[in-house]
Structures are given as structure tokens and as C-alpha cells.
Amino acid sequence: MTQAAAESAHGVSFGAATKLWLKIGLLGFGGPAGQIALMHRLLVEEKRWIGEARFLHALNYCMLLPGPEAQQLATYIGWLLHRTAGGLVAGLLFVLPGALVILALSALYAGFQDLAVVQALFYGIKAAVLAVVIEALLRIAKRALKNHWMTALAAAAFVAIFLLHVDFPLIVLAAGVIGWIGAKRRPDIFLPPPPKPGAPTENAALDRALDAGLLPHTKPNARRAAGVLALWLVVWFAPIFAVAALFGWQNVFAQLGLFFSKMAVVTFGGAYAVLAYVAQEAVSGFGWLAPGEMLDGLGLAETTPGPLILVLEFVGFLAAYRHGGFDPMLAGTLGAGITLWATFAPCFLWIFLGAPYVEALRGNQPLAGALSAITAAVVGVIANLALWFALHVLFADMARRAFLGLELDLPRLASLDLVALLLAVAALIATLRFKIGMIPVLIGCAVLGAVWKLWA
């Protein structure tokens, strides 16, 4: 089926879709919760290109995948509309504006980080980022934790990752099994609730075309799947092997490609879930970053459109800037590019390979239960990250101590930074109580933090 035939089936032109994906890429502030809300408003409520139930089905699949769920959701819907070309355009435009801004900000950070004013600005930004993470946790929890059982599942995931140090993929697997079985035995608990009355589910362009069987590219095909797998594995790894051939496997560029390829496979839950692990490896394992710089990077990513996982571009830039072996800015740019490639190329593979099968399974109750349970478990993981941020932002000294027979990183209470605490509380009140936007809150905290650090 040609792209023109797909357009005639649902009436959405490729040009109109491209304009909308660019708009989403430019306005996609607020992390995954804000970006998903933006796509829902534009695609479901305003344009009525896709119905509520199918949108949520696609979202739950993307929540199951490693990598940034909002970017993958855009790729999924772009693919539904206009095949592979539509998925590529949607996914790339979701990332490109923010990636260009992060590249520029990373260069400025690397070149001027030692300036007192830059350090003072990031002091306040870190406090605001803590508030942003907590707000995201509350928003996602409100959507995912529909009953006490889902809340208990989120709590269990938090205990498993924070106290018992269970790997996140194992938590996802366990949650999926629980949801799969639970949907069969207690569908009232584990199945997602039906759309609210009056939700824009009727007469959506894609739903009409799909229900009429007019989009054959959405049907599973084993031969096509094998071709997609082979092609995208080459696309994914060819640049990594190229830099390894040029610089050697022990060079920072090959290390970045391999490390972030691994992250692309195991980083379920998006940037919030992966950040603590990447920070630990980048600081203690490879020595790419200094302690606290990951929070600076997240502060940059929070101020730009696009997925928060773009904080990894910041890591790649600094790593190559410091260890590339030639002109630092050129090396940093190459490092950022390799990191972006290793992070996002797999996202297209997961969608183009899996989406036809997910569409075929729409309405499968055990699968829906598994996806709902995984979403609840992700809430517990994000709660772990919020606590990790709070400890590192609000306390100057952390130490590994024994607690109830477990080894935990706990703060020294006397090292509490009261000003950082006040800034974080003020940012939370501004966002939760007065509904002030994220960008004004970040700017306000940056200015107040700089005033305190420079003139107090």
C-alpha cells in the first residue's frame, strides 16, 4: 500500500502531519507527562486523528518499552498515519529541536562551567528540577494508580529498587506477570478503566480507516518483521563500529556507543528511571562527569523541548569533550552525536518491529492488564529517583551506611542545605498550588539561587 493510498484512507495528509509533529517538537516542554498531554490534546481532542482507546493502547505499549515513551508514542502514531516515513518524521521532529538546543547548552556549560555565575545559576536550577520531578511523579501516579492494588504495586517496586537494589528490568517483568495473571482473575482491578463518557473516541480518522481494514501496513507480517529487524540493527550499530574502526574500542567514542546502546535496551521508564544508574556509571565507572553534573544536565534538559532522555546527550558531550583526544568542541559534538544515535535508533526499531503485533493484540485483556501493572511499577521507580534527587540536592554529604541489615546511601543530617530546601519548596508551591509553568519556575529558582550564592 502506498503512502498516497494511506492518506486517502484516513484523510490526513503527510504535510499536515509533518507540521503538527514539528509543532509538538517545538512545544514539547514538561517532560513525558507534559508531552503526552500535549499530543493527546492535539491528536485526540483537537484534530481527532486517533481515538482515545487506541491512543491509550499505544501509550501503554510505549511505557513497556525501554527508552523515551513520549517520543516512541509520536513515532507509533506517525507510523499508523503514514507508514515508516511518517514514523521517522514524527520521531525525529520530536527530538531534533531539543537536541540542537542541548548541544549548544552543553558547549556553553563545558566552556564556562568554572565561572562562579554559572555554578550559582545551576545551584537554583537543581532545586527547581527536584520540584519538577516530584510534580511529574504526582501526575503519573494520578493517571496510573487507579486503585489500592496498583498503589501497592508501585510501593513494592519502590522498595525493590531502593532498599533491595533489584534491577529495573526484573521489576518490569514481575509487574507484567502480575498484571497478566491479574487481568484473567480480577479484571476489575488490573484492567484499565474504560474511556470517560464523552471522550473523543468517535469518528477519529485513524480508527475509521483501521476498523475498515484500509491500512494493511498495520497487519503483522513475519517476512516484513525480519527485514525491519535486519535493517534497523545495521542502522543502529554501523556508526558505532565505524568510530571503533577509526579510534579503537577503548576510545571514548566507542565506549559511548556501546554504553548507551546497552542503556537503550534496559532503560525502562525513560529518563527519570535511568538517570540514577547513568549518573553512577558516568561518574564512578568511566569518570566522564563530576558528582552533581548529571543534575546540571537534567536542569538543561528540563528547560528545552523534547524528551528528558536528551540529558544523555549532555553526558556524551562532556565525556568526549574531556577525553576525545582532539579539539574539545569537535570531539564533544561527535560524542553527543554518537550518544543520540545509540539512544534513539533503537526506539525506531522497537516501534517498526512491534507496532503491527501490538495493533493486532488491541483488546487482549491479559496484555492490557500487564501494561497497566507495568505502568504502576514505573511510578515506584520514579519515586525512587525523586528521593535520590532530594538526597543529593538537599544534603552536602552522603555516605553508605548499614540500615536494617541493608547497605544504603544515607545523608548526614547536619549537612542539610536550608536554602536549597526553601527553593525546592517554593518551586513545588509555584507549580502545584499556583500552576505556574515550568520555565518561569526554573528561571526564578536560577536567579534566586545565583543571588544567594554570589551576594549572600
C-alpha positions as CSV (number, residue, x, y, z in Angstrom):
1,M,0.0,0.0,0.0
2,T,1.4,3.4,-1.0
3,Q,1.6,6.4,1.3
4,A,-1.0,8.2,-1.0
5,A,-3.4,5.3,-0.5
6,A,-2.9,5.5,3.3
7,E,-3.7,9.3,3.1
8,S,-6.8,8.7,1.2
9,A,-7.9,6.1,3.7
10,H,-7.9,8.4,6.7
11,G,-7.7,11.9,5.0
12,V,-4.7,13.1,6.9
13,S,-2.0,14.5,4.5
14,F,1.7,13.9,5.1
15,G,2.3,17.6,5.0
16,A,-0.3,18.4,7.7
17,A,1.1,15.6,9.9
18,T,4.6,17.0,9.5
19,K,3.6,20.4,10.5
20,L,1.9,19.0,13.6
21,W,4.9,16.9,14.6
22,L,7.2,20.0,14.3
23,K,4.8,21.9,16.5
24,I,4.9,19.1,19.1
25,G,8.7,19.0,18.9
26,L,8.9,22.8,19.5
27,L,6.3,22.9,22.3
28,G,7.1,19.6,24.0
29,F,8.2,21.0,27.4
30,G,7.4,19.5,30.7
31,G,8.8,16.0,30.4
32,P,6.9,12.9,29.3
33,A,3.8,13.8,31.3
34,G,3.5,17.2,29.6
35,Q,4.4,15.9,26.1
36,I,1.9,13.1,26.3
37,A,-0.8,15.6,27.4
38,L,0.1,17.8,24.5
39,M,-0.1,15.0,22.0
40,H,-3.5,13.9,23.5
41,R,-4.9,17.4,23.2
42,L,-3.7,17.9,19.6
43,L,-4.2,14.4,18.2
44,V,-7.2,13.2,20.1
45,E,-9.2,16.2,21.1
46,E,-8.5,18.9,18.5
47,K,-7.5,17.0,15.3
48,R,-9.4,13.8,16.1
49,W,-6.9,11.8,14.1
50,I,-6.8,9.0,16.7
51,G,-9.4,7.8,19.2
52,E,-8.9,7.8,23.0
53,A,-8.8,4.0,23.4
54,R,-6.2,3.5,20.6
55,F,-4.1,6.4,21.9
56,L,-4.0,4.8,25.4
57,H,-3.3,1.4,23.9
58,A,-0.3,2.8,22.0
59,L,0.8,4.7,25.1
60,N,0.8,1.6,27.3
61,Y,2.9,-0.3,24.8
62,C,5.4,2.6,24.7
63,M,5.5,2.6,28.5
64,L,6.5,-1.1,28.3
65,L,9.5,-0.3,26.0
66,P,12.9,0.9,27.0
67,G,13.6,4.5,26.1
68,P,11.5,7.7,26.0
69,E,7.9,6.7,25.9
70,A,6.6,10.1,24.6
71,Q,9.0,10.0,21.6
72,Q,8.0,6.4,20.9
73,L,4.4,7.3,21.1
74,A,4.8,10.0,18.5
75,T,6.7,7.5,16.3
76,Y,3.9,5.0,16.7
77,I,1.1,7.3,15.7
78,G,3.2,8.7,12.8
79,W,3.7,5.2,11.6
80,L,0.0,4.4,11.9
81,L,-0.7,7.5,9.8
82,H,2.0,7.4,7.1
83,R,3.9,4.1,7.4
84,T,7.7,4.2,8.0
85,A,8.2,7.7,6.6
86,G,5.6,9.0,8.9
87,G,7.1,7.3,11.9
88,L,10.6,8.6,11.1
89,V,9.3,12.2,10.6
90,A,7.3,12.1,13.8
91,G,10.1,10.6,15.9
92,L,12.9,12.8,14.5
93,L,11.0,16.1,14.8
94,F,10.1,15.2,18.4
95,V,13.8,15.0,19.2
96,L,15.6,17.4,16.8
97,P,14.7,20.9,18.3
98,G,15.7,19.9,21.8
99,A,18.8,18.1,20.7
100,L,20.1,21.2,18.9
101,V,19.5,23.3,21.9
102,I,21.1,20.8,24.3
103,L,24.1,20.7,22.0
104,A,24.6,24.4,22.3
105,L,24.0,24.5,26.0
106,S,26.4,21.6,26.6
107,A,29.1,23.5,24.7
108,L,28.5,26.6,26.9
109,Y,28.5,24.5,30.0
110,A,31.7,22.8,29.1
111,G,33.4,26.0,28.2
112,F,32.3,28.2,31.0
113,Q,31.4,25.8,33.8
114,D,34.2,27.2,36.1
115,L,32.7,30.6,36.1
116,A,31.1,31.4,39.5
117,V,28.0,32.8,38.0
118,V,27.3,29.6,36.0
119,Q,27.7,27.5,39.1
120,A,25.4,29.9,41.1
121,L,22.7,29.6,38.4
122,F,22.8,25.8,38.5
123,Y,22.5,25.8,42.3
124,G,19.0,27.2,41.9
125,I,18.1,25.1,38.9
126,K,18.9,21.9,40.8
127,A,16.3,22.8,43.4
128,A,13.7,23.5,40.7
129,V,14.4,20.2,39.0
130,L,13.7,18.4,42.2
131,A,10.2,20.1,42.2
132,V,9.7,19.2,38.6
133,V,10.5,15.5,39.2
134,I,8.1,15.4,42.2
135,E,5.3,17.0,40.1
136,A,5.9,14.5,37.4
137,L,5.7,11.7,39.9
138,L,2.3,13.0,41.2
139,R,0.9,13.4,37.7
140,I,1.9,10.0,36.5
141,A,0.7,8.4,39.8
142,K,-2.7,10.1,39.4
143,R,-3.0,8.5,35.9
144,A,-1.6,5.1,36.7
145,L,-2.7,4.3,40.3
146,K,-6.4,3.8,39.9
147,N,-6.9,1.6,43.0
148,H,-5.2,0.4,46.1
149,W,-3.8,-2.7,44.4
150,M,-2.0,-0.6,41.8
151,T,-0.7,1.7,44.6
152,A,0.6,-1.3,46.5
153,L,2.4,-2.5,43.3
154,A,4.0,0.9,43.0
155,A,5.1,0.8,46.6
156,A,6.5,-2.7,46.1
157,A,8.5,-1.5,43.1
158,F,9.9,1.3,45.2
159,V,11.0,-1.0,48.0
160,A,12.6,-3.4,45.5
161,I,14.7,-0.8,43.7
162,F,15.6,1.5,46.6
163,L,16.1,-1.0,49.5
164,L,16.8,-4.3,47.7
165,H,18.6,-2.9,44.6
166,V,16.6,-5.1,42.3
167,D,17.3,-4.4,38.6
168,F,14.6,-2.4,36.9
169,P,14.0,-5.0,34.1
170,L,13.3,-7.6,36.7
171,I,10.7,-5.3,38.3
172,V,9.1,-4.7,34.9
173,L,9.0,-8.5,34.2
174,A,7.4,-9.2,37.6
175,A,4.9,-6.5,37.3
176,G,3.9,-7.7,33.8
177,V,3.4,-11.2,35.0
178,I,1.3,-10.0,37.9
179,G,-0.8,-7.9,35.6
180,W,-1.2,-10.7,33.0
181,I,-2.5,-13.1,35.6
182,G,-4.5,-10.5,37.5
183,A,-6.3,-9.4,34.3
184,K,-7.6,-13.0,34.0
185,R,-8.7,-13.4,37.6
186,R,-9.6,-9.9,38.7
187,P,-10.2,-7.8,35.6
188,D,-11.9,-5.2,37.8
189,I,-8.5,-4.4,39.5
190,F,-6.0,-4.8,36.7
191,L,-7.7,-3.8,33.5
192,P,-7.5,0.0,32.7
193,P,-10.8,1.8,33.1
194,P,-12.9,2.5,30.0
195,P,-12.7,5.9,28.5
196,K,-14.7,8.6,30.2
197,P,-18.2,9.4,28.9
198,G,-17.9,11.9,26.1
199,A,-14.3,11.2,25.4
200,P,-13.4,11.9,21.7
201,T,-13.4,8.3,20.6
202,E,-16.0,8.5,17.8
203,N,-15.2,9.3,14.2
204,A,-11.4,9.5,14.7
205,A,-9.7,9.4,11.3
206,L,-7.3,6.6,12.1
207,D,-9.9,4.5,13.9
208,R,-12.3,4.6,10.9
209,A,-9.6,3.5,8.5
210,L,-8.2,0.8,10.8
211,D,-11.6,-0.6,11.6
212,A,-12.4,-0.7,7.9
213,G,-9.2,-2.7,7.2
214,L,-7.9,0.1,4.9
215,L,-4.3,0.3,6.4
216,P,-2.6,-3.1,5.6
217,H,0.8,-1.9,6.8
218,T,-0.5,-2.3,10.3
219,K,-1.1,-6.0,9.9
220,P,1.6,-8.4,11.3
221,N,3.9,-9.9,8.6
222,A,6.8,-12.3,9.5
223,R,8.8,-11.5,6.4
224,R,8.4,-7.8,6.9
225,A,9.4,-8.1,10.5
226,A,12.6,-10.0,9.6
227,G,13.5,-7.2,7.2
228,V,12.8,-4.5,9.7
229,L,14.9,-6.2,12.3
230,A,17.9,-6.7,10.0
231,L,17.8,-3.2,8.6
232,W,17.5,-1.4,11.9
233,L,20.2,-3.5,13.6
234,V,22.5,-2.3,10.8
235,V,21.4,1.3,11.2
236,W,21.9,1.1,14.9
237,F,25.3,-0.4,15.1
238,A,27.0,0.7,11.9
239,P,28.1,4.1,13.2
240,I,29.4,2.6,16.4
241,F,31.5,0.1,14.5
242,A,32.7,3.0,12.3
243,V,34.0,5.1,15.2
244,A,35.5,1.9,16.8
245,A,37.4,1.3,13.5
246,L,38.7,4.9,13.4
247,F,39.6,5.3,17.1
248,G,39.7,1.8,18.7
249,W,37.3,0.1,21.0
250,Q,38.9,1.6,24.2
251,N,38.3,5.1,22.9
252,V,35.6,7.3,24.5
253,F,33.5,7.3,21.3
254,A,33.2,3.5,21.1
255,Q,32.6,3.4,24.8
256,L,29.8,5.9,24.5
257,G,28.2,4.0,21.6
258,L,28.3,0.7,23.5
259,F,27.3,2.0,26.9
260,F,24.3,3.9,25.6
261,S,23.3,1.0,23.3
262,K,23.1,-1.0,26.5
263,M,21.0,1.7,28.1
264,A,18.7,1.7,25.1
265,V,17.9,-2.0,25.9
266,V,17.5,-1.9,29.6
267,T,16.3,1.7,30.4
268,F,12.7,1.1,31.0
269,G,10.8,4.1,32.4
270,G,12.5,6.8,30.4
271,A,14.9,9.5,31.7
272,Y,13.6,9.5,35.3
273,A,14.1,5.8,35.7
274,V,17.6,5.6,34.1
275,L,19.2,8.8,35.5
276,A,20.5,7.4,38.8
277,Y,22.2,4.5,37.1
278,V,23.7,6.5,34.3
279,A,25.0,9.1,36.8
280,Q,26.7,6.4,38.9
281,E,28.4,4.8,35.8
282,A,29.4,8.1,34.2
283,V,30.9,9.4,37.5
284,S,32.3,6.4,39.3
285,G,32.6,3.9,36.4
286,F,34.0,5.9,33.5
287,G,35.0,9.2,35.1
288,W,33.2,11.2,32.5
289,L,31.4,13.5,34.8
290,A,32.0,15.0,38.2
291,P,29.5,14.4,41.0
292,G,26.4,16.6,40.7
293,E,26.9,17.3,37.0
294,M,24.1,14.9,36.0
295,L,21.7,17.2,37.9
296,D,23.1,20.1,35.9
297,G,22.4,18.2,32.7
298,L,18.9,17.4,33.7
299,G,18.4,21.1,34.5
300,L,19.4,21.9,30.9
301,A,17.1,19.2,29.6
302,E,14.2,20.5,31.6
303,T,14.5,23.9,30.0
304,T,14.3,22.6,26.5
305,P,11.6,20.9,24.4
306,G,12.0,17.2,23.6
307,P,12.4,14.1,25.8
308,L,14.2,14.4,29.1
309,I,16.4,11.5,27.9
310,L,18.3,14.2,26.0
311,V,20.2,14.6,29.2
312,L,22.3,11.7,27.9
313,E,23.4,13.9,25.0
314,F,24.9,16.2,27.7
315,V,26.8,13.3,29.2
316,G,28.1,12.2,25.8
317,F,29.3,15.8,25.0
318,L,31.2,16.2,28.3
319,A,32.7,12.7,28.1
320,A,34.1,13.3,24.6
321,Y,35.0,17.0,25.3
322,R,37.3,15.8,28.1
323,H,38.5,12.5,26.8
324,G,38.2,12.7,23.0
325,G,41.9,13.3,22.3
326,F,41.5,16.2,19.8
327,D,39.7,19.6,19.5
328,P,37.4,19.5,22.6
329,M,34.4,21.2,20.9
330,L,34.6,19.0,17.8
331,A,35.1,15.9,20.0
332,G,32.2,16.9,22.2
333,T,29.9,17.3,19.2
334,L,30.9,13.9,17.9
335,G,30.3,12.4,21.3
336,A,26.9,14.0,21.5
337,G,26.0,12.6,18.1
338,I,27.1,9.1,18.9
339,T,25.1,9.2,22.1
340,L,22.0,10.4,20.4
341,W,22.3,7.7,17.7
342,A,22.7,4.9,20.2
343,T,19.8,6.3,22.3
344,F,17.2,6.9,19.6
345,A,18.0,4.4,16.7
346,P,16.7,1.5,18.9
347,C,13.4,3.5,19.5
348,F,12.5,3.2,15.8
349,L,13.3,-0.5,15.8
350,W,11.0,-1.2,18.8
351,I,8.1,0.7,17.1
352,F,8.5,-0.5,13.5
353,L,9.0,-4.1,14.6
354,G,6.5,-4.4,17.4
355,A,3.7,-2.0,16.5
356,P,1.9,-4.3,14.0
357,Y,1.7,-7.0,16.6
358,V,0.5,-4.6,19.3
359,E,-2.2,-3.4,17.0
360,A,-3.3,-7.0,16.4
361,L,-3.5,-7.5,20.1
362,R,-5.6,-4.5,20.9
363,G,-8.4,-5.6,23.1
364,N,-6.4,-8.5,24.5
365,Q,-7.3,-8.3,28.2
366,P,-4.2,-10.1,29.7
367,L,-1.9,-7.8,27.7
368,A,-3.8,-4.7,28.8
369,G,-3.5,-5.9,32.4
370,A,0.2,-6.5,32.1
371,L,0.7,-3.0,30.6
372,S,-1.3,-1.3,33.4
373,A,0.7,-3.1,36.1
374,I,4.0,-2.1,34.5
375,T,2.9,1.5,34.4
376,A,2.1,1.3,38.1
377,A,5.5,-0.2,38.8
378,V,7.2,2.6,36.9
379,V,5.6,5.1,39.4
380,G,7.6,3.4,42.2
381,V,10.8,3.7,40.2
382,I,10.2,7.4,39.6
383,A,9.6,7.8,43.3
384,N,13.0,6.2,43.9
385,L,14.5,8.8,41.6
386,A,12.7,11.7,43.3
387,L,14.2,10.5,46.6
388,W,17.6,10.2,45.0
389,F,17.4,13.7,43.7
390,A,16.2,15.1,47.1
391,L,19.1,13.5,49.0
392,H,21.7,14.8,46.5
393,V,20.2,18.3,46.2
394,L,19.4,19.0,49.8
395,F,22.3,17.4,51.6
396,A,26.0,18.1,51.0
397,D,27.3,14.8,52.4
398,M,26.2,11.3,51.6
399,A,27.7,8.1,53.0
400,R,26.9,4.3,52.6
401,R,25.6,3.0,55.9
402,A,24.1,-0.1,57.2
403,F,20.3,0.2,57.8
404,L,18.1,-2.8,58.9
405,G,20.7,-5.1,57.5
406,L,20.9,-3.3,54.2
407,E,23.6,-1.1,52.7
408,L,22.1,2.3,51.8
409,D,23.4,5.7,50.7
410,L,22.1,8.0,53.5
411,P,22.7,11.7,54.2
412,R,24.4,13.3,57.1
413,L,21.5,15.4,58.6
414,A,23.8,18.2,59.7
415,S,24.7,18.8,56.0
416,L,21.2,19.9,55.1
417,D,21.2,22.9,52.8
418,L,18.3,25.0,54.1
419,V,18.4,27.5,51.2
420,A,18.1,24.6,48.6
421,L,15.2,23.2,50.7
422,L,13.4,26.6,50.6
423,L,13.9,26.9,46.9
424,A,12.6,23.4,46.2
425,V,9.5,24.0,48.4
426,A,8.9,27.4,46.8
427,A,9.1,25.7,43.3
428,L,6.7,23.0,44.4
429,I,4.2,25.5,45.7
430,A,4.5,27.5,42.5
431,T,3.8,24.5,40.3
432,L,1.3,22.6,42.3
433,R,-0.7,25.4,44.0
434,F,-0.4,28.3,41.6
435,K,0.0,26.3,38.4
436,I,3.0,28.4,37.2
437,G,4.7,27.0,34.2
438,M,8.0,25.0,34.4
439,I,10.1,27.5,32.5
440,P,9.3,30.5,34.8
441,V,9.9,28.3,37.9
442,L,13.3,27.2,36.6
443,I,14.3,30.8,35.7
444,G,13.1,32.1,39.0
445,C,15.0,29.5,41.0
446,A,18.1,30.1,38.9
447,V,18.0,33.8,39.6
448,L,17.3,33.4,43.4
449,G,20.0,30.7,43.7
450,A,22.5,32.9,41.9
451,V,21.7,35.9,44.1
452,W,22.2,33.8,47.2
453,K,25.4,32.2,46.1
454,L,27.0,35.4,44.7
455,W,26.0,38.0,47.2
456,A,24.8,36.4,50.4
